[in-house]
Amino acid sequence: MSTPGDYYDLARVRPEVLAVLDRINEMGPSFSERAFSIDTDASFPVENYKDLAAECLMTLTVPEEFGGSGFSLGEYAMVGAEIGKYCGATALTFNMHNSSMMWSRFMYEMPHLTDTERAAFAPLREHQFRRAVKEQGIYSQPISEAGQNWTSRPAQTECVKVDGGWRINGFKKFASLAGYCDYYSIVCTERFENTEPRHEDTMIFVVPKDAPGLDIKGEWDPLGMRGTNSRDLILKDVFVREEDLMMPRGIFINTLPHYPHAMATLSPTYMGVAQAAYDFTVAYLRGEVPGQPAADRRIFTTKRLAVAQMYARLAPVRALWWQMFTEAKGFPSQAEVLRMYAAQYNVMEAAQEIAALAIRTCGGQSMLKSLPLERIYRDSRCGALMLPYTSEIMEDYLSVLTLYDIDELDGAPGDEFGARTSLWRGPEQAPG
């Protein structure tokens, strides 16, 4: 199995981060062993989460002053990719939890917030950080809704102001960690009488798992990423209070286009999955897969050349991916944004390409469910489909940003209700 020194310049990695990466690789074999039954049963990786919590890895991006590790977005991504080498479903749900922590941290730090906004934000994020650190609370982040792209139209899930707070009604599809988290970060649209739903009225509330009116429905039997337990979440007259807000109204939708890297955090999982496909192929050809005959398959020229092709695809994708995360910040330049979109696209496409080549290279035995490559192959196919940065959306974003000037973006042709709400809108500078 590969180690961080195989694909990172360790001189550029903080010792604290490298220690976490090494610890993940120590725990990794246990994750891999459990991945078989997690995938077969479509069961949640409960034991993996216990291990991660015991190592205090559920609060990597929480600021140090609140008891977290204070990792940057790029450092967090490196950890997610290491987990993804061993169990894609664990890495993907790990990101859903950590994304809520990241939004509360990085959006608060954005320089365009006013003093009033930051003052209102401060107690809300402290409340969430306390739940994650002291209570070891696990968060889910269900955003997707059936039948529409949440970045192109306002969320169908709605909240209405009532005495003492709001009431939420709606439906969330692919609610990862459903039934296994402690809190759900619910993105919804505040409704006003005689007013059409608007993105400007987007709100995010943190809803406890036992809130009256919250229900989990449906079966979960997907092609891949079966351990995410991404069932349907129904909200019927769920009451939330002012302190249940994740952030003050307006901040999320106004910040989203100015911190686009924060929406690329599904890519670490698939970077890890791609690495896993390559690592398995190398071990298989060397006769080093546990439980398999120690046959030396390196003698076949076609198989050696296939490994070369895999590495030639994997290495530049990893390099671009790491670069774009080291550049992550609010108000990035157009060049930085284009690299991020290209990295997101390449990771999601390369993962499935490398896994497919691994299947072809390793041959018939690789299709057996008793070996991990069959699961890795199915998991790899899921990344290109995941909002908000699907492969199709990345192609659209890359094309309009390279072919049109900034002041032409809103008029650039696209599909009806094109998913451009999260599109970077230019190198505007924050106040001050």
N, C-alpha and C positions, 0 to 999 in steps of 0.2 A: 504494500500500500504506500502511496506517495506521502510525503511529509511537506510542511510549508517551505522548507528550504529548496524543494524541487521547483517551485514556481514563484517564490517571492524573494526579493532582495532583503534578507533578514537584517541588514544594517539599517534599513529604513523602517523597521518594525519595532515599536516600543517593547521593552522587556515584559511589561504587564500584559500586553496583547499576545506576545509569543507564548507566554506561560499558559494563557487560556487556550490557544490553538493546540499546544502540546497536550493539554489536559483533555481536550475533545478527542484527540487521536488515541489517548489512553482509554477513554470510555467507548470509543468507536466500535471495537469488536462486539461489545455487548449490544450496542444499537443494531449492528448488522444481524446479529443472531436473532434478536427480537423482531426484526423487520419482516421475516418470513411469515410469522403468525399474524402480525399486524396487517399485512397485505392480504393474506388468505381470509381472515375474518372481518376485514374492514373495521378493525377495532382501533381505538385511540391509543397512542403510545404512552400510556400512563407511567410505566416504569422509567422510561426515558426522561419524562418530565420531573420525576422525583430525583433522578440523578442530576439533572440540570439545576434544579432548585437547591439541592444540597451543596452544589458548587457555587451558589450565588450568581448564576449566569442568566437569571431571568430579568436582571436589572442592569444589563450592560450599558445602556445608553442613558440611564437615569443619572442626573448630575451627582457628583460626589458629595455635595453638601446635603443631599437628601438620602445618602446611604448607598448610592449606586456606584458603578464603575466609571462613569463619565466617558465612555468610548465615543469616538467620532463615528459618523455614518460609515466611513470607509473601514474603520476597525471592526465595527459591528458586522459589516458585509463579509469580512474575512472569516469571522466565526461562523456565520450562517453557512458559508460554502463548505467549511470543514464538516459541519453536521450533515450537510447534504450528501457527502461522500458515503455516509453510512446508512442514513435513513431519510429519504426525501420527504416523507410525510411529517417527520419530526421537525425537519428544517423549515418546511413551509408553514406549519402552525406556530412554530417558534417565532417566525416573522410576524404573524398576525398579532401575537401578543406584544412583541417589541415595537411594532409600528405605532401602537397607541402611546407607548412611552416616548417614542421619537417625535410624534406630532406635538405632544405636550412640551417637549424640550425645545426642539429646533424651531417650531413656529413662534414660541415665546421669544426666542433670541433674534428673530428677524428685525432688522433695523428700521423697517418702515412702520412698525407699530407705534402708535402714539403713547404718551405717558399714561393717558387714561385707559387705553386698551390693555397695556401691560399691567397696570394696577388691578384691573378686573380679572386678568388672566392668572396672576400670581397665586391667589388662594385656591383656584380651581386645579391647577396642576400640582400644587403641593398636596391636595387631597388625594389625587390619583397616585402620586409617587409614594405617599404613605401607605396606601392600600397595597401597592406592589412590593414595597420593601419590608414593612413591618408585618403585614398580614400575609405576605407571599401570594397575593391575589394574582390570578391569571386572567388576562383579557383576550376577548375575541374581537374581531373587527369586521363584522358583516356589512358589506356595502352593496354588493350586487343585488339586482332585482330582476325578476323574470321578464323577458320581453323587451328590455331596453338597456342601453349603455348609460351608466350613471354619469359619465363625463359629457354626454351630449344633451341630456335633458335633466331637469331638476328631479331629485329623488321622489318617487311615488309615495314612499313612507312619509307621513305628514304629522306635524305636531301643531296643536292649537293651544293658545294661552288660556289658562283657567286660573281660578283663585289658588294662589300658593305655588304655581308652577305651570306645567304643560301636560297635555295628554297626547300620547303617540298612538297612531294607528297605521298599520302597514304590514309589509311582507318582505323578508330578506331571503334571497336564494344563495346557496353555497355558503352557509354560515359555518365556517370552520370552527372547530372546538365546541360545536353545539352540544350542550349537556355536560361538558367537561371543564368549561371555564367558570370563573366567578363573576365576571362582568362582561357585558356586551357594549362595544362602542357603536352607537346607532347614529348613522348619518340620515338626516331627514330634512324635509322642507317645512318651514313654518308657514301656515296658511292664514290668510287674511280675507275677510269677507269682500266679495266683488273684485278680487285680485287674482290673476292667473299665477300659478306657481313660478317662482323665479330662482335662479341659481344664487342670487344675492341673499336669499332668505334661507340658505342652507344652515342647519344647526347640527351639532353633534352632542349627544347625551350619553352618559355612562349609566347603563341599566343593570342592576344586580340580577343574578340568575334566577332568584326566587321572587322577582317582582310580579305582583298580581297582573294577569292579562298577558303574560309572556309564555309562549308555548312553542314546543319543538315538534315538527311533523315530518312525515315522509321517510322513505328508505334511503340508504346510501350504498350504492353498488356501482361505482364508476369503473372506468377503464384503468386509471392509475391514480396515484396519490390517495389510496384507499383508506389510509389511516387518519386522514384529516377530519373525518366525521362531519362533513360539510352538509348538514341537513337544512331543512327549511325552518325559518324563524318567523313566527306569527306574533304580532303585537296588536292587542285589542284593548284600547282605553288604558294603556300603561301610563301611570302617573309618574312624572319626574319633577324634581324641585330645582330651584336655581343652582344649588350646589352640585347638582348632577350634570351640569354642563361640563363638557371637556374643555371648551374654550369659549370666550364670548362670541356672540353672533357676529358674522361678517369676516372674522379672521381667517377661517379655513379657506373659503372660496376666493378671498383676496390674496392669499398667500400661495395657493397651489401653483399658479403659473410661475411664481418667482422662486420656488424651491423645487424644481422638477425632479431633481435626483431623489427626493424623498419618496417618489412613486416608483422607483426602480428597484425596490427592496425585495421583490420576488425573484430577481435574477440570481442572488447568491445561492439559493436552493438549486437552481438548474446549472449553475457553474459547478457545484459539487456533484450533481448527478452526471454531468459530462465527464468529470474527472474520475468518477467511479467506474464508468464504462471503459475508459482507457485503462485504469488500474487493473480491472478484472481481466481484460484482454492480455495485458502483459503477463500477469500471473498465470493465466491459463496456458499461454504458449510456452511458458517456462516450466510448466508442470508443477506449479506451486499452489494450486487451489486446494484447500483442505477437503479431504474426503474423496478427492479425485486421483486417478493414477498419476504417478510422477512421470508422465510422458513428455518428452522434449519435442514440441511441435515447431520449434524455431527453424528446423531444417527446410521448411517449405518457403520458397522465395515469395510466393504470393502472399503468405501470411505476414512475412517480415515487412513487405512493402505496404501492406494495409496498416500495420502499426505506425509506419512512418507517415502515412497519410493522416492517421488519427492525430498524431502529435503535431503535425504541421497545421492542422485545423485548430487544435486545442490551444497551443501556445500563444498565437497572436490574439485569440479571443480573450484569454486570461489577461494578457498584457493590457489590452484596450479596456477591459472591464475594470482592472485594478486602477488604471490611470483615471478613468472617469470617476470612480468613487473617491480617490484621493483629491479630486478637484471639487467635490461636492460642497456647495455653499449656497446661501441665498443670493439672488441677483447674479447668476452666472453670466458669462459672455456667450455670444452665439456659438463660437467655436467649442466651448465647453459643453453646451447643450447638444450640439450635433454629435459630439463624441459620446455623450450619454445615450442618446437615442440609438446610435449605431451599436454601442455596446449591448444595450438591452436587446436589440434585434438579433445580433449575432449570437449572444448566449442562448436565447430561446431556440434559434434555428440550429445552432451547432450541437446542442445537447441531443436533439433527436437524430441528427446526421451521424454523430459519433456513435451513438447507441446502436443505430441501424448497421453501421459498418462493423461494429463489434460483434453483432449477431452473425453477420455474414462471415466474418473472419474466424470466429470460434466454432462455427458449424452447428450441426444438429443438436448436440448436447446443450448448447446455450439456450435452446428453447424450453428446456425442462424447468418447471417451477421450483425444483429442488436447488437450482442455482440462481444467484441474484440477478443475472443479466436480463432475464426475462422480465423481472419487475422493474429494473432500471430502464429498460426499453419502454415499457408502458408509462412509467412516470415521466420520462423525458418528453413524451408527446403532449403533455398537458400545459407546458409553460407558454407556448405561443398563443394560447387561447385566453390567457388571464388578463383581465382589465386591471388598471386602465391602459397599460402599454402592451396591447396585443401586437403581433407582428404586422397586421394590416394597419393599425394605427401608427406604428413606428414608420412604416413606409410612407404614409401620408404626411406625417410630421417632417420627416427628412426631406421629402420632395418639396413641400411648400416653403420650408425655411431656406432651401438652396435655390429655388427658382423664383421666389418672390421677395420683394423688399418688405421691410417690417410694416410700412404703412399700407401694404397691399394684402396683408394676411387675411383680414376679415372678408375681403372680396375674392379670395382665391377659390376656384371651383372645388366642389367636394360633394360627397353624397349628402342627401337631405338629412338634416340633423347630424351632420358630421361631428365626430367626437373630438372637438377642438377646445373644449372648456379648459383642459389642462395644458394646452399648448403654450409654450413660452412665448411671450408677447414682446420681447425686446429688451435691450440693455438699459432699462430705466434705473436710475439711481435712487436709493432710498433717501428720505430727508436727512440732512446732516452728513 
